[in-house]
Amino acid sequence: MSAVVDPSTLASDVAGWLHRVTANERPPASIVAYNIGLFETEDGYSAYLAGAGRFDPVSGDWACEEAFTPRERYLILP
């Protein structure tokens, strides 16, 4: 049975994570796009953050060329 997650708590967790990343690290000026991805783990779900030096709205491959990965790259989701 999966737990119900309060959307406001989830939003607060994600906002806090992004705030910590931006407060602790400054991405290079060459970063023009960010990718926040979600993936399943053995214990639930996690999010990750990566920055890219290019963006192509037609091709999703732009997100594969990571040019910035913060130290706090992952957020474990409730």
Secondary structure as UniProt FT lines:
FT   HELIX           7..24
FT   TURN            29..30
FT   STRAND          33..41
FT   TURN            42..43
FT   STRAND          44..52
FT   HELIX           60..64
FT   STRAND          66..68
FT   TURN            71..72
FT   STRAND          74..77
//
